[in-house]
Amino acid sequence: MLAQLAGCAWHNKSQLQQGIHMPQRFSTARGREFGEVVRAAISASGMTARRVAELVGWQEGKLSDFVNGKIGCTETELALLLGVCRTPTQEREHLLNLLPETHVRGWWQQHGSCVPARLRTLVKNIAAAKTLTTWHPHALPVFLQSVDYMRAVMSASPTVPDEEMDQRVKAAQELQGLVSGSDLRCTFYIHEQALHLPVGGHEVHVGQVHHLLLMGVRKNVAIRVLPTAVGAHAGMRGAFTRLTFPAHEPLVFLEHEHSTLIEEAKAAVEGYQEVVSSLDAVSLDEEQSKALLLQLGERLSTADPSGHVGLPPVLSANRL
């Protein structure tokens, strides 16, 4: 038996009596995904929970406790449940692999030759998040990319199959749709050099800067530019996305060429928050960043497409 099948801790008796909803003491990305996929499998069966329970040989209350993480099960019991629900092979294997590790903090997802078009775990966690903070040292985060920009980035990657381009663009737009939700507070830290990079050529570059300006007016979106003049900074080790949640502890996503790492250990997550605090201290504020983007957009729009256009140095100097 797994004591915490879905990686969820339950409120103690006094909290329940008082109607107090406190953050869970123990919850993992694996556990939450396990619970969600099991519930989806039961729903996809087209049967009522009572009928599924009957076919598995359980009481309906036991099935309810199971899907809500109150009790665990054996691998045999899970396989029987998924068989009754006619769960597709890929989902069945995913759940059986997760079963013994739902309580484990941290998750290194290895993807083989390339990262899949849709990162299910990332999508699910962003959908449940309260805040999203992203840092990228040399490019723009996918959440802020125009379609032309993201196509250019994908085309430059030797590990992205050409035939998956449209599928990957659709997956990226799904992420952008989550960011557009007013309930999710988003802060994006971007290095000034990323704004210099003419990804996709001059016209795409111009369009991307204008896209950033449109994103920057959203009430739930803050764009912060880190000036090149800062020199060495806390974010030099690479890009990351930090998420906080209403009901469980924060985590950090790191995407690599062939894998995704989800950091959940308290010390690691707090370390990334320290990086965020350092970036916050040296980056332009929101208004300065908007002014910088506006000036860059104007300069790019009137520049010779073959010429180099630098960012206005005065804003960076004022910040420093």
Contacts in CASP RR format, 6 or more apart in sequence:
PFRMAT RR
TARGET T0000
AUTHOR 0000-0000-0000
METHOD contacts of the structure
MODEL  1
MLAQLAGCAWHNKSQLQQGIHMPQRFSTARGREFGEVVRAAISASGMTAR
RVAELVGWQEGKLSDFVNGKIGCTETELALLLGVCRTPTQEREHLLNLLP
ETHVRGWWQQHGSCVPARLRTLVKNIAAAKTLTTWHPHALPVFLQSVDYM
RAVMSASPTVPDEEMDQRVKAAQELQGLVSGSDLRCTFYIHEQALHLPVG
GHEVHVGQVHHLLLMGVRKNVAIRVLPTAVGAHAGMRGAFTRLTFPAHEP
LVFLEHEHSTLIEEAKAAVEGYQEVVSSLDAVSLDEEQSKALLLQLGERL
STADPSGHVGLPPVLSANRL
1 71 0 8 1.000
1 72 0 8 1.000
1 73 0 8 1.000
1 74 0 8 1.000
2 72 0 8 1.000
2 73 0 8 1.000
2 99 0 8 1.000
2 100 0 8 1.000
2 102 0 8 1.000
2 103 0 8 1.000
3 72 0 8 1.000
3 103 0 8 1.000
4 26 0 8 1.000
4 31 0 8 1.000
4 69 0 8 1.000
4 102 0 8 1.000
4 103 0 8 1.000
5 31 0 8 1.000
5 34 0 8 1.000
5 35 0 8 1.000
5 66 0 8 1.000
5 69 0 8 1.000
5 70 0 8 1.000
5 71 0 8 1.000
5 72 0 8 1.000
5 73 0 8 1.000
5 102 0 8 1.000
6 31 0 8 1.000
6 32 0 8 1.000
6 34 0 8 1.000
6 35 0 8 1.000
6 38 0 8 1.000
6 67 0 8 1.000
6 68 0 8 1.000
6 69 0 8 1.000
6 102 0 8 1.000
7 26 0 8 1.000
7 27 0 8 1.000
7 28 0 8 1.000
7 30 0 8 1.000
7 31 0 8 1.000
7 32 0 8 1.000
7 34 0 8 1.000
7 69 0 8 1.000
7 102 0 8 1.000
7 103 0 8 1.000
8 24 0 8 1.000
8 26 0 8 1.000
8 27 0 8 1.000
8 31 0 8 1.000
8 32 0 8 1.000
8 68 0 8 1.000
8 69 0 8 1.000
9 24 0 8 1.000
9 25 0 8 1.000
9 26 0 8 1.000
9 27 0 8 1.000
10 70 0 8 1.000
11 20 0 8 1.000
11 21 0 8 1.000
11 22 0 8 1.000
15 21 0 8 1.000
15 22 0 8 1.000
21 247 0 8 1.000
23 246 0 8 1.000
23 247 0 8 1.000
23 248 0 8 1.000
23 249 0 8 1.000
24 247 0 8 1.000
24 248 0 8 1.000
24 249 0 8 1.000
26 103 0 8 1.000
27 247 0 8 1.000
27 248 0 8 1.000
27 249 0 8 1.000
28 102 0 8 1.000
28 103 0 8 1.000
28 104 0 8 1.000
28 105 0 8 1.000
28 106 0 8 1.000
28 107 0 8 1.000
28 264 0 8 1.000
29 106 0 8 1.000
29 107 0 8 1.000
29 121 0 8 1.000
29 125 0 8 1.000
29 251 0 8 1.000
29 262 0 8 1.000
29 264 0 8 1.000
30 98 0 8 1.000
30 101 0 8 1.000
30 102 0 8 1.000
30 103 0 8 1.000
30 104 0 8 1.000
30 106 0 8 1.000
30 107 0 8 1.000
31 98 0 8 1.000
31 102 0 8 1.000
31 103 0 8 1.000
32 124 0 8 1.000
32 125 0 8 1.000
32 128 0 8 1.000
32 248 0 8 1.000
33 98 0 8 1.000
33 120 0 8 1.000
33 121 0 8 1.000
33 124 0 8 1.000
34 95 0 8 1.000
34 98 0 8 1.000
34 99 0 8 1.000
34 102 0 8 1.000
35 67 0 8 1.000
35 69 0 8 1.000
36 124 0 8 1.000
37 91 0 8 1.000
37 94 0 8 1.000
37 95 0 8 1.000
37 98 0 8 1.000
38 66 0 8 1.000
38 67 0 8 1.000
38 81 0 8 1.000
38 95 0 8 1.000
39 67 0 8 1.000
41 81 0 8 1.000
41 82 0 8 1.000
41 85 0 8 1.000
41 87 0 8 1.000
41 91 0 8 1.000
41 95 0 8 1.000
42 49 0 8 1.000
42 52 0 8 1.000
42 63 0 8 1.000
42 67 0 8 1.000
42 81 0 8 1.000
42 85 0 8 1.000
44 85 0 8 1.000
44 87 0 8 1.000
45 52 0 8 1.000
45 84 0 8 1.000
45 85 0 8 1.000
45 86 0 8 1.000
45 87 0 8 1.000
47 55 0 8 1.000
47 85 0 8 1.000
49 60 0 8 1.000
49 63 0 8 1.000
49 64 0 8 1.000
50 60 0 8 1.000
52 63 0 8 1.000
52 81 0 8 1.000
52 84 0 8 1.000
52 85 0 8 1.000
53 59 0 8 1.000
53 60 0 8 1.000
53 61 0 8 1.000
53 62 0 8 1.000
53 63 0 8 1.000
55 84 0 8 1.000
56 63 0 8 1.000
56 77 0 8 1.000
56 80 0 8 1.000
56 81 0 8 1.000
56 84 0 8 1.000
58 66 0 8 1.000
62 71 0 8 1.000
65 71 0 8 1.000
66 72 0 8 1.000
66 73 0 8 1.000
73 81 0 8 1.000
73 99 0 8 1.000
75 96 0 8 1.000
75 99 0 8 1.000
75 100 0 8 1.000
78 95 0 8 1.000
78 96 0 8 1.000
78 99 0 8 1.000
79 92 0 8 1.000
79 96 0 8 1.000
82 91 0 8 1.000
82 92 0 8 1.000
82 95 0 8 1.000
82 96 0 8 1.000
83 92 0 8 1.000
87 95 0 8 1.000
105 264 0 8 1.000
105 265 0 8 1.000
106 251 0 8 1.000
106 261 0 8 1.000
106 262 0 8 1.000
106 263 0 8 1.000
106 264 0 8 1.000
106 265 0 8 1.000
107 121 0 8 1.000
107 261 0 8 1.000
107 262 0 8 1.000
107 264 0 8 1.000
108 259 0 8 1.000
108 260 0 8 1.000
108 261 0 8 1.000
108 262 0 8 1.000
109 121 0 8 1.000
109 259 0 8 1.000
109 260 0 8 1.000
109 261 0 8 1.000
109 262 0 8 1.000
110 258 0 8 1.000
110 259 0 8 1.000
111 258 0 8 1.000
111 259 0 8 1.000
111 260 0 8 1.000
112 258 0 8 1.000
112 259 0 8 1.000
113 159 0 8 1.000
113 258 0 8 1.000
114 159 0 8 1.000
114 160 0 8 1.000
114 161 0 8 1.000
114 257 0 8 1.000
114 258 0 8 1.000
115 159 0 8 1.000
115 255 0 8 1.000
115 256 0 8 1.000
115 257 0 8 1.000
115 258 0 8 1.000
115 259 0 8 1.000
115 260 0 8 1.000
117 164 0 8 1.000
117 167 0 8 1.000
117 168 0 8 1.000
117 170 0 8 1.000
117 171 0 8 1.000
118 167 0 8 1.000
118 171 0 8 1.000
118 174 0 8 1.000
119 171 0 8 1.000
119 255 0 8 1.000
119 260 0 8 1.000
121 260 0 8 1.000
121 262 0 8 1.000
122 175 0 8 1.000
122 241 0 8 1.000
122 253 0 8 1.000
122 260 0 8 1.000
123 174 0 8 1.000
123 175 0 8 1.000
123 178 0 8 1.000
125 243 0 8 1.000
125 245 0 8 1.000
125 251 0 8 1.000
125 253 0 8 1.000
126 132 0 8 1.000
126 175 0 8 1.000
126 178 0 8 1.000
126 179 0 8 1.000
126 184 0 8 1.000
126 243 0 8 1.000
127 178 0 8 1.000
128 245 0 8 1.000
129 184 0 8 1.000
129 243 0 8 1.000
129 244 0 8 1.000
129 245 0 8 1.000
130 183 0 8 1.000
130 184 0 8 1.000
130 185 0 8 1.000
130 244 0 8 1.000
130 245 0 8 1.000
130 246 0 8 1.000
131 184 0 8 1.000
131 185 0 8 1.000
131 186 0 8 1.000
131 187 0 8 1.000
131 243 0 8 1.000
131 244 0 8 1.000
132 143 0 8 1.000
132 179 0 8 1.000
132 184 0 8 1.000
132 185 0 8 1.000
132 186 0 8 1.000
132 187 0 8 1.000
132 241 0 8 1.000
132 242 0 8 1.000
132 243 0 8 1.000
133 186 0 8 1.000
133 187 0 8 1.000
133 188 0 8 1.000
133 189 0 8 1.000
133 241 0 8 1.000
133 242 0 8 1.000
133 243 0 8 1.000
133 276 0 8 1.000
134 141 0 8 1.000
134 143 0 8 1.000
134 186 0 8 1.000
134 187 0 8 1.000
134 188 0 8 1.000
134 189 0 8 1.000
134 239 0 8 1.000
134 240 0 8 1.000
134 241 0 8 1.000
134 242 0 8 1.000
135 189 0 8 1.000
135 235 0 8 1.000
135 238 0 8 1.000
135 239 0 8 1.000
135 240 0 8 1.000
135 275 0 8 1.000
135 276 0 8 1.000
135 279 0 8 1.000
136 188 0 8 1.000
136 189 0 8 1.000
136 190 0 8 1.000
136 191 0 8 1.000
136 194 0 8 1.000
136 238 0 8 1.000
136 239 0 8 1.000
137 191 0 8 1.000
137 193 0 8 1.000
137 194 0 8 1.000
137 235 0 8 1.000
137 236 0 8 1.000
137 238 0 8 1.000
137 239 0 8 1.000
138 191 0 8 1.000
138 193 0 8 1.000
138 194 0 8 1.000
138 197 0 8 1.000
139 153 0 8 1.000
139 194 0 8 1.000
139 197 0 8 1.000
139 199 0 8 1.000
139 239 0 8 1.000
140 149 0 8 1.000
140 190 0 8 1.000
140 194 0 8 1.000
140 199 0 8 1.000
140 208 0 8 1.000
140 212 0 8 1.000
141 188 0 8 1.000
141 190 0 8 1.000
141 239 0 8 1.000
141 241 0 8 1.000
142 150 0 8 1.000
142 172 0 8 1.000
142 175 0 8 1.000
142 176 0 8 1.000
143 175 0 8 1.000
143 176 0 8 1.000
143 179 0 8 1.000
143 186 0 8 1.000
143 188 0 8 1.000
144 188 0 8 1.000
144 190 0 8 1.000
144 211 0 8 1.000
144 212 0 8 1.000
144 215 0 8 1.000
144 223 0 8 1.000
145 153 0 8 1.000
145 172 0 8 1.000
145 176 0 8 1.000
145 208 0 8 1.000
145 211 0 8 1.000
146 204 0 8 1.000
146 207 0 8 1.000
146 208 0 8 1.000
146 211 0 8 1.000
147 169 0 8 1.000
147 173 0 8 1.000
148 200 0 8 1.000
148 203 0 8 1.000
148 204 0 8 1.000
148 207 0 8 1.000
148 208 0 8 1.000
149 199 0 8 1.000
149 200 0 8 1.000
149 204 0 8 1.000
149 208 0 8 1.000
149 211 0 8 1.000
150 168 0 8 1.000
150 169 0 8 1.000
150 172 0 8 1.000
151 165 0 8 1.000
151 169 0 8 1.000
152 199 0 8 1.000
152 200 0 8 1.000
152 201 0 8 1.000
152 204 0 8 1.000
153 199 0 8 1.000
154 160 0 8 1.000
154 165 0 8 1.000
154 168 0 8 1.000
154 169 0 8 1.000
155 165 0 8 1.000
159 257 0 8 1.000
159 258 0 8 1.000
160 168 0 8 1.000
178 184 0 8 1.000
179 186 0 8 1.000
179 220 0 8 1.000
179 221 0 8 1.000
180 218 0 8 1.000
181 220 0 8 1.000
182 219 0 8 1.000
182 220 0 8 1.000
183 220 0 8 1.000
184 220 0 8 1.000
185 220 0 8 1.000
186 220 0 8 1.000
186 221 0 8 1.000
186 222 0 8 1.000
187 222 0 8 1.000
187 224 0 8 1.000
188 221 0 8 1.000
188 222 0 8 1.000
188 223 0 8 1.000
188 224 0 8 1.000
189 224 0 8 1.000
189 226 0 8 1.000
189 276 0 8 1.000
189 279 0 8 1.000
189 280 0 8 1.000
189 283 0 8 1.000
190 223 0 8 1.000
190 224 0 8 1.000
190 225 0 8 1.000
190 226 0 8 1.000
191 225 0 8 1.000
191 226 0 8 1.000
191 228 0 8 1.000
192 225 0 8 1.000
192 226 0 8 1.000
192 227 0 8 1.000
192 228 0 8 1.000
192 311 0 8 1.000
192 316 0 8 1.000
193 228 0 8 1.000
195 209 0 8 1.000
195 225 0 8 1.000
195 292 0 8 1.000
195 293 0 8 1.000
195 296 0 8 1.000
195 311 0 8 1.000
196 309 0 8 1.000
196 310 0 8 1.000
196 311 0 8 1.000
197 205 0 8 1.000
198 204 0 8 1.000
198 205 0 8 1.000
199 205 0 8 1.000
199 208 0 8 1.000
201 305 0 8 1.000
202 300 0 8 1.000
202 303 0 8 1.000
202 305 0 8 1.000
202 306 0 8 1.000
203 305 0 8 1.000
205 300 0 8 1.000
206 297 0 8 1.000
206 300 0 8 1.000
206 301 0 8 1.000
209 293 0 8 1.000
209 296 0 8 1.000
209 297 0 8 1.000
209 300 0 8 1.000
210 297 0 8 1.000
212 223 0 8 1.000
212 293 0 8 1.000
213 290 0 8 1.000
213 293 0 8 1.000
213 294 0 8 1.000
213 297 0 8 1.000
215 221 0 8 1.000
215 223 0 8 1.000
216 222 0 8 1.000
216 223 0 8 1.000
216 286 0 8 1.000
216 290 0 8 1.000
222 286 0 8 1.000
223 286 0 8 1.000
223 289 0 8 1.000
223 290 0 8 1.000
223 293 0 8 1.000
224 279 0 8 1.000
224 280 0 8 1.000
224 283 0 8 1.000
224 284 0 8 1.000
224 285 0 8 1.000
224 286 0 8 1.000
224 289 0 8 1.000
225 283 0 8 1.000
225 284 0 8 1.000
225 288 0 8 1.000
225 289 0 8 1.000
225 292 0 8 1.000
225 293 0 8 1.000
226 233 0 8 1.000
226 279 0 8 1.000
226 282 0 8 1.000
226 283 0 8 1.000
226 284 0 8 1.000
227 282 0 8 1.000
227 283 0 8 1.000
227 284 0 8 1.000
227 315 0 8 1.000
227 316 0 8 1.000
227 319 0 8 1.000
227 320 0 8 1.000
228 311 0 8 1.000
228 316 0 8 1.000
229 313 0 8 1.000
229 316 0 8 1.000
229 317 0 8 1.000
229 320 0 8 1.000
230 282 0 8 1.000
230 316 0 8 1.000
230 320 0 8 1.000
233 278 0 8 1.000
233 279 0 8 1.000
233 282 0 8 1.000
234 274 0 8 1.000
234 275 0 8 1.000
234 278 0 8 1.000
234 279 0 8 1.000
235 275 0 8 1.000
235 278 0 8 1.000
235 279 0 8 1.000
239 254 0 8 1.000
239 255 0 8 1.000
240 252 0 8 1.000
240 253 0 8 1.000
240 254 0 8 1.000
240 272 0 8 1.000
240 275 0 8 1.000
241 252 0 8 1.000
241 253 0 8 1.000
241 254 0 8 1.000
242 250 0 8 1.000
242 251 0 8 1.000
242 252 0 8 1.000
242 253 0 8 1.000
242 269 0 8 1.000
242 272 0 8 1.000
242 273 0 8 1.000
242 276 0 8 1.000
243 250 0 8 1.000
243 251 0 8 1.000
243 252 0 8 1.000
243 253 0 8 1.000
244 250 0 8 1.000
249 264 0 8 1.000
249 266 0 8 1.000
249 269 0 8 1.000
250 269 0 8 1.000
250 273 0 8 1.000
251 262 0 8 1.000
251 263 0 8 1.000
251 264 0 8 1.000
251 269 0 8 1.000
252 262 0 8 1.000
252 263 0 8 1.000
252 268 0 8 1.000
252 269 0 8 1.000
252 272 0 8 1.000
253 260 0 8 1.000
253 261 0 8 1.000
253 262 0 8 1.000
253 263 0 8 1.000
254 260 0 8 1.000
254 261 0 8 1.000
254 262 0 8 1.000
254 263 0 8 1.000
263 269 0 8 1.000
263 272 0 8 1.000
282 319 0 8 1.000
282 320 0 8 1.000
283 289 0 8 1.000
283 319 0 8 1.000
284 292 0 8 1.000
284 315 0 8 1.000
284 316 0 8 1.000
284 319 0 8 1.000
285 319 0 8 1.000
288 315 0 8 1.000
288 318 0 8 1.000
288 319 0 8 1.000
291 315 0 8 1.000
292 311 0 8 1.000
292 312 0 8 1.000
292 315 0 8 1.000
295 311 0 8 1.000
295 312 0 8 1.000
295 315 0 8 1.000
296 309 0 8 1.000
296 310 0 8 1.000
296 311 0 8 1.000
296 312 0 8 1.000
299 309 0 8 1.000
299 310 0 8 1.000
299 312 0 8 1.000
300 309 0 8 1.000
303 309 0 8 1.000
END
